Amino acid sequence: MSGAMDKLRAMQTFVRIVDEGSLTAAAASLRTSLPAVVRTLAALEAELQVRLLNRTTRRLSLTAEGRSYLDGCRRILANIDEVEAGLTESHVEPSGQLTLTASVLFGQMYVAPAVTRFVQRYPRVRCRMEFTDRVVNLLEEDLDVGVRIGPLADSTLVAQSVGRIRRVVVATPAYLRKHGVPRHPDELAGANCLRFTGNHAHWWSFRDGEREFHVPVSGNLEFNQTAPAVAACAADAGFGHFLSYQVAQLVEARKLRIVLEDFELPAWPLSLIYPHARLLPARTRAFIEWMRDELSPRFR
């Protein structure tokens, strides 16, 4: 294989094989012959000196090297698409339907206000917001953009990191004056802790150096929703364990204070995710840039 263009075509062919699930389907999608697809894949593997796909008569499966290479190919091809689309769409006013998703509370607090400002700037765009706390599949549910908190496992999507979300323990200054400021998570074992229903209702997780550990917690209030738990915490009811954005305004107003910062688990990424498979329309591209500018300063 010789030349940058040949390498890019080989990357595109490899990604299409994975997306289509077979060599034959990839050939049909690329409007080329099956032998041409087979030759391109073989030449790519020969140049890289690794096997990218395990091939049997029934199915294809990615090798560990293939999965890593796939992620890199997707990023490179998405960047090329973005540059090329920018050349042709720089004069186009964004318009049309845009559908996006985010978790409920984060969507209410940060996404909806940003989307409102976006459509005021681009009135020809129509935005539909779907806020849910379940992890949705953008491709299956026909969504254009997602705002996601936490690790990303789906390599079929492009992800732009726009910040970090911490997991913090908080209480009111009045509660801390009365009960004392904990110096170690073990001190929470005898404190009143606001808990959530579910698997983690009875323990909170922390880190000491490289070691992660769990502390059993108990209390007289248990919730299945975040907002009332935050309100109870702000009303001096006890210690709360929340995502940092959920209490950011109260912390900034000094109505809640973060404790045990040295024992926090690693922060989760805050990402904008979107399908890479085709060139993004101007409205999606403009929205991604808008949300990056809106969220990055808040969640660095």
C-alpha positions in Angstrom: 0.0 0.0 0.0 1.4 3.4 -1.0 0.3 6.9 -0.4 -1.8 8.7 2.2 -4.9 8.5 0.0 -4.6 4.7 -0.3 -4.2 4.5 3.5 -7.3 6.6 4.0 -9.3 4.5 1.6 -8.1 1.3 3.4 -9.3 2.9 6.7 -12.6 3.7 5.3 -13.0 0.2 3.9 -12.0 -1.4 7.3 -14.6 0.8 9.2 -17.3 0.0 6.6 -16.6 -3.7 7.0 -17.1 -3.5 10.8 -20.2 -1.3 10.4 -21.8 -3.5 7.8 -20.9 -6.7 9.6 -19.5 -8.6 6.5 -17.2 -8.2 3.6 -20.0 -8.7 1.1 -22.2 -6.1 2.7 -19.3 -3.6 2.8 -18.6 -4.2 -0.9 -22.2 -3.5 -1.7 -22.2 -0.3 0.5 -19.0 0.9 -1.1 -20.2 0.0 -4.6 -17.2 -2.1 -5.3 -16.4 -5.8 -5.7 -15.9 -8.3 -2.9 -12.4 -9.2 -4.2 -11.4 -5.6 -4.0 -12.6 -5.3 -0.4 -10.7 -8.5 0.5 -7.5 -7.3 -1.1 -7.7 -3.9 0.7 -8.2 -5.5 4.0 -5.4 -8.0 3.4 -3.0 -5.2 2.3 -3.9 -3.1 5.4 -3.2 -6.0 7.7 0.0 -6.8 5.9 1.2 -3.3 6.3 0.3 -3.0 9.9 1.6 -6.6 10.6 -1.4 -7.4 12.8 -4.7 -9.2 12.2 -7.6 -6.8 12.5 -10.5 -9.2 12.1 -11.0 -12.8 12.8 -12.9 -14.2 9.8 -14.9 -17.4 9.7 -17.5 -18.6 7.2 -20.3 -17.3 9.5 -19.1 -14.1 11.1 -16.4 -11.4 11.6 -15.1 -10.3 14.9 -12.6 -7.7 15.9 -9.3 -8.7 17.4 -8.0 -6.6 20.3 -5.6 -4.8 17.9 -8.5 -4.3 15.5 -10.7 -2.7 18.1 -7.9 -0.2 19.0 -7.2 0.5 15.4 -11.0 1.0 14.7 -11.2 3.7 17.3 -8.3 5.5 15.8 -9.7 5.2 12.3 -13.0 6.6 13.4 -11.4 9.7 15.0 -9.2 10.3 11.9 -12.0 10.0 9.4 -14.4 12.1 11.6 -11.8 14.9 11.7 -11.4 14.7 7.9 -15.2 14.9 7.5 -15.3 17.8 9.8 -12.7 19.8 7.9 -14.2 19.0 4.5 -17.7 19.8 5.6 -16.5 23.1 7.1 -15.3 24.2 3.7 -18.7 23.5 2.0 -21.0 24.5 4.9 -19.3 27.7 6.1 -21.9 29.8 4.2 -24.9 27.6 5.1 -27.4 28.8 7.7 -28.1 25.9 10.0 -31.7 24.7 9.7 -33.9 21.6 10.1 -34.7 19.2 12.9 -32.2 18.4 15.6 -32.8 15.7 18.3 -30.7 15.4 21.4 -30.6 13.5 24.7 -29.1 14.0 28.1 -29.7 12.8 31.7 -32.8 14.4 33.3 -31.3 16.7 35.9 -28.3 17.7 33.9 -30.6 18.3 30.9 -32.9 20.5 33.0 -30.1 22.5 34.6 -27.6 23.0 31.8 -28.7 21.6 28.4 -32.1 23.1 28.1 -31.0 26.7 28.8 -28.1 26.3 26.3 -30.4 24.8 23.6 -32.8 27.8 24.2 -30.0 30.2 23.5 -28.9 28.1 20.5 -32.3 28.3 18.7 -32.5 32.0 19.5 -29.2 32.3 17.6 -30.3 29.9 14.8 -34.1 30.3 14.5 -34.4 28.0 11.5 -33.3 25.0 13.6 -36.0 23.0 15.5 -34.7 21.1 18.6 -36.4 18.2 20.3 -34.9 17.3 23.7 -35.3 13.8 25.2 -34.1 13.7 28.8 -33.8 10.3 30.4 -31.5 8.7 32.9 -31.1 5.4 30.9 -28.2 5.0 28.5 -29.7 5.3 25.0 -28.4 4.1 21.7 -28.2 7.2 19.4 -28.4 5.2 16.2 -31.2 2.9 17.2 -33.3 5.8 18.6 -32.5 8.2 15.7 -30.9 10.8 17.9 -28.4 13.4 16.6 -26.4 14.3 19.7 -26.1 13.1 23.2 -24.6 14.7 26.3 -23.2 11.9 28.4 -21.6 11.7 31.8 -19.3 8.7 32.5 -17.1 6.3 30.7 -17.9 5.7 27.0 -17.8 2.1 25.7 -19.5 2.5 22.3 -16.8 2.8 19.7 -19.4 3.5 16.9 -19.8 7.0 18.2 -17.5 10.1 18.1 -17.0 11.6 21.5 -15.8 15.1 22.3 -14.8 15.6 25.9 -16.0 19.0 27.2 -15.3 18.6 30.9 -15.2 16.5 34.0 -17.8 15.6 36.6 -16.7 14.8 40.2 -18.5 12.7 42.8 -18.5 14.7 46.0 -19.7 14.5 49.6 -21.4 17.6 50.9 -23.1 19.0 53.9 -24.2 22.5 55.1 -21.9 24.6 57.1 -24.4 24.5 60.0 -24.4 20.7 59.9 -20.6 20.6 59.9 -20.4 23.0 62.8 -22.7 20.8 64.8 -21.4 17.4 63.9 -17.8 18.2 62.9 -15.9 18.0 59.6 -14.9 14.4 58.7 -11.3 13.9 58.0 -11.6 10.4 56.6 -14.5 8.6 54.9 -14.6 6.0 57.8 -16.1 8.8 60.0 -19.3 8.7 57.8 -20.1 5.3 59.2 -21.8 6.8 62.2 -23.2 9.9 60.6 -26.6 10.6 59.1 -26.2 10.1 55.3 -28.8 10.7 52.7 -29.1 7.6 50.6 -30.6 6.6 47.2 -32.6 3.4 46.6 -30.8 0.8 44.6 -27.7 -1.4 44.7 -25.5 1.4 46.3 -27.9 2.5 48.9 -25.9 1.2 51.9 -22.3 2.2 50.9 -20.3 5.0 49.3 -17.1 4.5 47.4 -13.8 6.4 47.8 -10.1 6.2 46.9 -7.0 6.3 48.9 -4.1 6.5 46.5 -4.6 3.6 44.1 -6.9 1.7 46.4 -10.7 2.0 46.1 -12.7 1.2 49.2 -16.3 1.3 50.3 -17.8 2.8 53.5 -21.1 1.6 54.9 -23.6 4.5 55.4 -26.9 4.8 57.1 -29.5 7.5 57.7 -33.1 8.3 58.2 -33.8 9.5 54.7 -33.8 7.6 51.4 -34.7 8.9 47.9 -35.2 7.6 44.4 -34.7 11.1 42.9 -31.8 13.5 43.1 -33.5 16.9 43.5 -35.3 16.2 46.8 -32.1 14.6 48.2 -30.2 17.8 47.3 -32.9 19.9 48.9 -32.8 17.8 52.1 -29.0 18.1 52.3 -29.3 21.9 51.9 -31.8 21.8 54.8 -29.2 20.5 57.3 -30.5 16.9 57.1 -27.1 15.2 56.8 -24.3 14.3 54.4 -25.1 13.8 50.7 -23.1 12.1 48.0 -23.8 13.7 44.6 -22.4 14.4 41.2 -20.7 17.8 41.4 -23.0 19.5 38.9 -26.0 18.6 41.0 -24.8 20.7 43.9 -22.6 23.2 42.0 -25.0 26.2 42.5 -25.4 25.5 46.2 -21.6 25.1 46.7 -21.0 28.4 44.8 -23.5 30.1 47.1 -21.8 28.5 50.1 -25.0 26.8 51.2 -23.2 23.5 50.9 -19.6 22.6 51.5 -17.6 19.8 49.9 -15.7 17.5 52.3 -13.3 14.6 51.9 -11.9 15.9 48.6 -8.7 14.0 49.0 -10.6 10.7 48.9 -12.8 11.3 45.8 -12.9 8.7 43.0 -11.5 9.8 39.6 -13.8 12.3 37.9 -16.0 11.1 35.1 -15.8 12.6 31.6 -18.5 14.9 30.3 -18.8 14.2 26.6 -20.7 15.2 23.5 -21.4 12.1 21.5 -22.7 11.8 17.9 -22.8 9.3 15.1 -19.8 9.5 12.7 -21.2 7.5 9.8 -22.0 10.4 7.5 -21.1 14.0 7.1 -22.8 16.0 9.8 -25.3 18.6 8.6 -24.6 22.2 9.4 -27.1 22.3 12.3 -25.5 19.4 14.1 -22.0 20.8 13.6 -23.1 24.2 14.8 -24.8 22.7 17.8 -21.8 20.6 18.8 -19.6 23.7 18.7 -22.2 25.7 20.6 -22.5 23.1 23.4 -18.7 22.8 23.7 -18.5 26.5 24.2 -21.3 26.5 26.7 -20.2 23.5 28.8 -16.4 23.6 28.8 -15.9 26.8 30.9 -18.3 25.3 33.6 -16.8 21.8 33.9 -13.0 22.1 33.4 
